[in-house]
């Protein structure tokens, strides 16, 4: 059996990557988000880069020995940048140092082919160095997520990146220290080793990306189960879940806690007069107003119909100030967006200090009674009930 040369090994890698690039969109389907699109582009660009390397290995003469490696290097670094965009989408904003460092490597690597055009060994060493550092930076971007994501695929991606980075850095050293690696497509042991490592790492990377995509899809389903479809606020189930955590935090840190239940005044009349579409717009307007007036550690939720809940770390005076801001913002917004005025009534259950045994259900029941009292007294007002252990 004849030994494999660099051309044959490159062909295997190129076919492998292109097959993944065409199968991945089919397996994911057409309804995918931006991070998945970036991952698909990564494999497609990597496959194109290896095709260019394949062609370059058959034309080791000028000007092709200069143009084709530069093109392959540029496409390869572009692919690496696409992978980094996928990680940003899946994990949230990444370290500015990592992002800028990767961008610098993506530009500096291909630039070396231009600056060192007459020194094949130096430009190969330079690009391998930049590529290796870029891969290492991209691998580090898989760590420290800003979102709730699984660990397994992130650690797998980090490990794959470090293996690829090590092989590229080794090739950079060999390009300068050995006589048998004179240029980008040389039929040498270092390039043979790199062509063997590449498909193995690519397969593992494909698995990691598929797991990341599935993990994100599952997280979206979990979020949808806890989110009101019309307003985008937390739903009743989410309020009950997050409310328990807020109760525990208030008790642990000695924070005051208020549960405010709001109800749009005369909503049924607006619905009957203007139609359900305008009614939905009114609910969405109130939801946006609530979101703007609550802090990041507080909760706004839709309880059902035209009823909404706020769970805030606030005293009765602060709740009153909050309701006044909400009333003004809602009046102004409804005049501008709906051409009629909206107002609400509210009931607040306030605990100056949360004690052992106080439940969210108790606070909801007392807030509902206060809301009923506000409506009974004429609407467009709010009433407060002070809770105590006795």
BELMOUR-V920821 format. One line per field, one symbol per residue. burial: I if it has 24 or more other C-alpha atoms within 12 Angstrom, else O. A space follows every 50 residues. Layout:
burial=???
This chain:
burial=OOOOOIIIIIIIIIIIIIIIIOOIIOOIOOOOOOIIIIIIIIIIIIIIII IIIIIIIIOIOOOOIIIIIIIIIIIIIIIIIIIIIIIIIIIOOIOOOIIO IIIOIIIIIIIIIIOOIOOIIIIIIIIIIIIIIIIIIIIIIIIOOOOOII OOIIIIIIIIIIIIIIIIIIIIIIIIOOOOIIIIIIIIIIIIIIIIIIIO IIIIIIOIIIIIIIIIOOOOOOOOOIOIOIIIIIIIOIIIOIIIOIIIOI OOOOOIIIIIIIIIIOIOOIOOOOOOOIIOIIIIIIIIIIIOIIOOOIII IIIOIIIIIIIIIIIIOOIIOIIOOIIOIIIOIIOOOIOOIIIIIIIIII IIIIIOOIIIOIIIOIIIIIIIIIIOOOIIIIIIIIIOOO
